[in-house]
């Protein structure tokens, strides 16, 4: 079997695609926030537009990450130990609870690209707002990703797994 065929077979597995792309929103938001900060300091509208476009794309990339994570849930759960299952449930809960933040950021970044064309005075305020929201969403990304790393990597586990929601409701 050729290397390309092996890659194509892997791309048919949602859990592989999820792991392959799950860092796009995380690192994309961090890099675009740095670029946006530099563009604000330089007072360069073309640099701001570029950085805002990368913010928009990075935030929007959370959708396929979320989609493939949902698609792979059952398969990963069946492969995990009991602690891994609890980490998986927590990872899913956090993603479901905060996926909206990425969508809001993507839309607002697109707005921040378009609006200053007609209202130039809004450029700096919108850019700073998007910078702050990108950093907050980056922090959310780390919070969502943390339990994801615990699922199959026992070496990353430093404490007990979180209680599942059903366990909390029975108390």
N, C-alpha and C positions, 0 to 999 in steps of 0.2 A: 504494500500500500504506500502510495506517495505521500510526501509531507503535506501537500496541498489537500489531498483527500482526507488525511487525518484532521487537519484544521477544519475542513468543511463539516466533518462528522462532529467535531466538538462544538461548532457553531450551531448545531441543531439541538444542543443541550442547554436549556435555559439557565441552569446553575453555572455553567461555564461562561456563558455570555454575561451573567450578573457579575461574576468575579472579574471578568475581563474589563468591564466598563465601570465598575462601582467607584473607582477613584476619580472619574471624570468630573463629577460635580464638586468633589472635595478640593482637588488640586486646581481645577479650573477656577473656582471661586477665589482661592487664595491668590493665584497668579493674576487674575483679572483685578482683584482688589488692589494689589500692589501697583499694577499698571494704571488703574484709575487714580490712585493717590498721586503717582508721579504726574499724570496728565493734569490733575487739579493744581498741583504745585507749579507746573510749567505754564498753566493757563492756556493750554493748547486744545482748541475745540476738536481738531481732527484726532488727536490722541485720545480725547475723552470719548468720542464716538467709537473708536476702535475698542477701547477698554469696555465701554458699555455693551458693545456687541458681544464681546467675549463673556461678560457677566451674563447676558441674556442666554447665550448658547450653553454656558456652564450650568446655569440654573435649569434650563430646559432639559439638559441631559439627565436630570434626576428622574424624568418620566420613564425612559427605557430601563434605567437601573431598577426603579420601583417595579415596573412591569415584569422584568425577568426575575426579580426576587420573588414576586408573588407566584410566578409560574413554577419556580423551583422549590417552593416551600415543602410540599409533600415528600419529594425525593430526598431533600436534605434532612428532613425530620426522620425519615426511615433509616438514614445512615448514622444518625447522631446518638451518642450516649444520653442518659437521662439529664445530665447537667447541660449538655449541648442543646437538647430540646428546649430547656428553659431559657437558655441564652437566645435561641432562635425565636422563641415566642416574644421575648423582650425586644429583640431587634425588629421584628415585624410590627409590634405594637408602636414602637417609637417612629418607625417609618410611616405607618398609617396615620399617626397623630400629627406629624409635621410635614408631610409631602406638600401640603398647600403652600408652605413658606417658599418653596422653590418656584412654584407657579406664579405666586404673587411677585417675587423678585424678577422673574423673567419678563412679566408684563410691564412692571414698573421700569425696568431697564430699557425696554423698547419705547416706552413713553418718554423716558429721559433722552432718548436719541431724537425723537420726533418733535416734541413740544418746543424746544429752544429755537427751532427754525422760525417759528411764528412769534415766540416770546423769548428773546435772547436773555433777558434778565433772570430767567429761571434756571439757566444753565448751571451755575455754580451750586445753587441750593439743591437742585435735583441730583447733581453728581455726588455731592456730599451725602445726601440721603441714601442714594444707591450704594455708596461705599460702606456706610454704616450697616445697611441691611445685608450687604454681601458678607461682611464680617460676622454678623449675627447668624446668618444662614450657614456660613462656614463652621461656626461653633456648633450649630445644630447638627451639621454633617458628622462631626467628630463624636457627638453624643449618640447619634444613631449608629455609627459604625462600630463603636466600642463593643457592644454585645455581639455584633456580627463577627468580630475577630475571635470571640470566645467559643463560637459554635463548634468548630472542628479543630481548633488549636489549643489543646490542653496546656501547652507550655505558656500560653498567655493568661491563663486563669490564675488569679492571685487571691481569690476569695470564693465564697459559695455563690452558686447561681442565684439570680433574682427569683423571688417567689412568683409563681404564675398568677395571673389575674383570678383564675378560678380558685386557687388556694387562698388568696386574700379574701375572696367573697364568702368562703366557708367558715371563716373565723368569726 
